[in-house]
């Protein structure tokens, strides 16, 4: 979206210290000049005194101080006249309306929300967002800043401005729901290389940042960083999914154990045959393989049985 923001040129802004000197000079000159005019013409003196006081007060209103990363939006009777981002002490036309805007980075921790992933599983997901105002025109005129009114026990009303936090929070919620619905929480098939919320890492965060930028651009807000900081199954299916993950882990461990046991049995048979330690027929080899696999794959330590007879007894 094209912006209408422009920085107010410094030549259009007067040095505040120069006008402070002018203001003090006006204050010093008003008193004796007014007394002189009153001596000559009382009515004219009163009019001059009133006019001088009005000019002095109007001149005093034009002073403004701008700190680092603070901007002032200038409005002249409803018309945008530019933005002042330079730091210092300035004086502007007192008929300008000024609106102070902070350009500093702000941090927001979006509480975990319940959404459905691409497979329809309910999950809890949250994010941390760092943002700041980049376009003062959009931030000032393109969105409405919400005000919250509260009433205490005595009936007194207090109006509190939420600033841009409410807008950013709502858009962050919408972006998070959209991104979470585009991916599965985890791969059920471990052989699949499909991107998921759990394994996506930086790619998921980059996709989330892109979605947030497209939504917050209307308000002139720049997304500095967005990261998923909480990801879990919803409570109603968490126990079931935990059992599934435990089963997957057990199966993976068993596969590894069996693979190692088979390689060890194969190595034992080859070593016995190569060194000529014992000559086993196929039936005895099968028995030995069975015994070794039981010993190597068992959850508990095997109890040895010593054969005191011959090999075939």
C-alpha positions in Angstrom: 0.0 0.0 0.0 1.4 3.4 -1.0 2.2 5.7 1.9 1.4 9.5 2.1 4.0 10.0 4.9 6.7 12.6 4.3 9.3 14.0 6.7 8.8 17.7 7.5 11.9 19.5 6.1 14.1 21.2 8.8 13.9 24.5 7.0 10.2 24.6 7.7 10.9 24.1 11.4 12.3 26.8 13.6 15.0 26.5 16.2 13.4 26.3 19.6 16.2 28.1 21.4 15.9 31.1 19.1 12.2 31.3 19.7 12.7 30.9 23.4 14.9 34.0 23.3 12.2 35.8 21.3 9.6 34.7 23.8 11.6 36.1 26.7 12.1 39.3 24.8 8.4 39.6 24.2 7.7 39.1 27.9 10.2 41.8 28.9 8.9 44.2 26.3 5.2 43.8 26.9 5.1 45.3 30.4 6.8 48.7 29.7 5.1 49.2 26.3 1.7 48.5 27.8 2.3 51.0 30.6 3.5 53.6 28.1 0.4 53.1 26.0 -1.9 53.2 29.0 -0.5 56.5 30.0 -1.4 58.0 26.7 -4.6 56.2 26.0 -6.1 53.9 28.6 -8.5 52.1 26.2 -5.9 51.5 23.6 -3.5 50.3 26.3 -6.0 47.7 27.5 -6.6 46.4 23.9 -2.8 46.2 23.3 -2.3 44.4 26.6 -4.9 41.8 25.7 -3.5 41.3 22.2 0.1 41.1 23.4 -0.9 38.4 26.0 -2.7 36.4 23.4 0.3 36.5 21.0 2.7 35.6 23.8 0.6 32.6 24.8 0.2 31.4 21.2 3.9 31.8 20.7 4.5 29.7 23.8 2.3 26.9 22.6 4.5 26.3 19.5 7.4 24.7 21.5 8.0 21.0 21.3 10.8 18.6 22.4 11.4 15.4 20.3 13.4 12.6 21.9 15.2 9.8 20.0 12.8 7.4 18.2 9.8 9.7 18.9 8.0 11.4 16.0 5.5 14.3 15.9 2.7 14.2 13.3 1.7 17.8 12.3 -1.9 18.5 11.4 -3.1 21.9 10.2 -6.9 22.2 10.6 -7.5 18.6 9.6 -4.8 18.4 6.9 -1.7 16.4 7.2 1.4 18.6 7.0 4.2 16.1 7.6 6.1 14.2 10.3 9.0 15.5 12.4 11.5 12.7 13.3 14.6 14.8 14.0 15.5 15.0 17.7 15.8 18.3 19.5 14.0 21.5 20.7 11.8 23.1 18.0 9.2 25.7 17.5 6.3 25.2 14.9 3.2 27.1 14.0 1.1 27.1 17.1 -2.0 26.4 15.0 -0.5 23.0 14.1 -2.0 20.1 15.9 0.7 17.6 16.9 0.3 14.0 17.7 3.2 12.2 19.5 4.0 8.7 18.2 6.7 6.3 19.5 8.9 4.6 16.9 10.5 2.4 19.5 10.3 -1.4 19.2 7.6 -3.0 21.4 7.3 -6.6 22.6 4.1 -8.6 22.7 3.6 -12.1 24.1 0.5 -13.5 22.4 -1.1 -16.0 24.8 -1.5 -19.6 23.5 -4.8 -20.1 21.6 -6.6 -23.3 20.6 -6.7 -24.0 16.9 -7.0 -27.0 14.5 -4.0 -28.0 12.5 -4.3 -29.2 8.9 -5.4 -32.7 10.1 -8.1 -31.3 12.3 -6.3 -32.0 15.6 -6.8 -29.4 18.3 -3.5 -27.8 19.3 -2.4 -24.9 21.5 0.0 -22.4 19.9 1.4 -19.1 20.9 3.9 -16.6 19.6 6.1 -13.7 20.7 6.1 -10.6 18.5 8.5 -7.6 18.2 7.0 -4.7 16.3 7.3 -1.0 15.8 5.6 1.8 13.9 7.2 2.5 10.6 4.7 4.7 8.7 3.3 7.4 10.9 0.6 8.5 8.4 -1.0 5.0 8.2 -0.7 4.5 12.0 -2.3 7.9 12.6 -5.0 8.0 10.0 -5.7 4.6 8.6 -6.8 2.7 11.7 -8.9 3.6 14.8 -7.2 3.4 18.2 -9.5 1.7 20.6 -10.4 3.3 24.0 -11.6 1.2 26.9 -14.0 2.8 29.4 -14.2 1.3 32.9 -16.5 2.2 35.8 -15.4 1.8 39.4 -17.6 1.1 42.4 -18.2 4.8 43.0 -19.5 5.3 39.5 -16.4 7.2 38.2 -15.6 6.5 34.5 -12.0 6.0 33.4 -11.1 5.9 29.8 -7.9 4.0 28.9 -6.3 4.0 25.5 -5.1 0.5 24.4 -2.9 2.2 21.7 -2.1 -0.2 18.9 -1.8 -3.3 21.2 -5.4 -4.4 20.6 -5.1 -4.1 16.8 -1.8 -6.0 16.8 -3.1 -8.6 19.1 -6.2 -9.3 17.0 -4.2 -9.5 13.7 -1.6 -11.7 15.4 -4.3 -14.1 16.5 -5.7 -14.2 12.9 -2.3 -14.8 11.4 -1.5 -17.5 13.9 -4.7 -19.3 13.2 -4.1 -19.2 9.4 -0.6 -20.5 9.6 -1.4 -23.2 12.1 -4.2 -24.5 9.8 -1.8 -24.8 6.9 0.4 -27.4 8.5 0.1 -30.6 10.5 1.4 -30.6 14.1 3.6 -33.7 13.4 4.2 -36.4 10.8 2.3 -39.5 11.6 4.4 -41.3 9.0 8.0 -40.8 10.1 9.2 -41.5 6.6 7.5 -38.4 5.3 9.5 -35.3 4.7 6.5 -33.0 4.8 7.0 -29.7 6.7 5.2 -29.6 10.0 4.7 -27.1 12.8 6.9 -29.2 15.1 9.7 -29.7 12.6 9.4 -26.6 10.5 11.5 -24.3 12.7 12.7 -21.2 10.9 10.6 -21.9 7.8 7.3 -21.8 9.8 8.5 -18.6 11.6 9.3 -17.0 8.3 5.9 -17.9 7.0 4.3 -16.4 10.1 6.3 -13.2 9.8 5.2 -12.9 6.1 1.6 -13.3 7.1 1.9 -10.8 9.9 3.5 -8.2 7.7 0.7 -8.4 5.1 -1.9 -7.9 7.9 -0.1 -5.1 9.8 1.1 -3.1 6.8 -2.3 -1.3 6.7 -1.4 0.2 10.1 2.1 1.2 9.1 3.5 -1.4 11.5 6.8 -3.2 10.8 7.3 -6.7 12.1 10.8 -7.0 13.5 10.5 -10.6 14.6 7.9 -13.2 15.1 8.5 -16.6 16.7 6.3 -19.5 17.9 7.1 -19.8 21.5 4.5 -22.4 22.6 3.3 -25.5 20.7 1.4 -28.5 22.2 -1.6 -30.7 21.7 -4.8 -29.5 23.3 -5.7 -31.0 26.7 -8.4 -33.3 25.4 -6.1 -35.2 23.1 -2.8 -34.7 24.8 -2.8 -38.0 26.7 -3.8 -40.0 23.6 -1.1 -38.3 21.5 1.4 -38.9 24.3 0.7 -42.6 24.2 1.1 -42.6 20.4 4.5 -40.8 20.7 5.6 -43.3 23.4 4.5 -46.2 21.2 6.4 -44.7 18.3 9.5 -44.3 20.5 9.2 -47.9 21.7 8.9 -49.2 18.1 11.9 -47.2 17.0 13.9 -48.4 19.9 12.9 -52.0 19.2 13.8 -51.7 15.6 17.2 -50.5 16.6 17.7 -53.3 19.1 16.6 -56.0 16.7 18.9 -54.5 14.0 21.8 -54.6 16.4 21.0 -58.1 17.7 20.8 -59.6 14.2 24.2 -58.1 13.3 25.7 -59.4 16.5 24.3 -62.9 15.9 25.6 -62.9 12.3 29.0 -61.8 13.5 29.1 -64.6 16.2 28.2 -67.3 13.7 30.8 -66.1 11.2 33.4 -65.8 13.9 32.7 -69.4 15.2 32.9 -70.8 11.7 36.0 -68.9 10.6 38.0 -69.8 13.7 36.9 -73.4 13.6 35.7 -73.3 17.2 32.7 -75.4 16.7 30.9 -76.9 13.7 27.1 -76.4 13.9 24.5 -77.9 11.6 21.5 -75.8 10.5 19.3 -77.0 13.3 21.8 -76.0 16.0 22.5 -72.7 14.2 18.8 -72.0 14.4 18.7 -72.8 18.1 21.7 -70.6 18.8 20.2 -67.7 16.8 17.0 -68.1 18.8 18.8 -68.1 22.1 21.0 -65.1 21.2 18.1 -63.1 20.0 16.2 -63.8 23.2 19.2 -62.7 25.3 19.9 -59.6 23.2 16.3 -58.4 22.7 14.9 -59.2 26.2 13.9 -56.3 28.5 15.4 -58.1 31.5 18.7 -59.8 32.0 18.6 -63.5 30.9 19.3 -66.3 33.4 22.0 -68.5 32.0 21.5 -72.3 31.9 24.7 -74.4 31.9 24.6 -77.6 29.8 26.7 -80.2 31.6 26.1 -82.9 29.0 27.0 -83.1 25.4 26.1 -80.5 22.8 23.2 -82.7 21.6 21.8 -83.7 25.0 
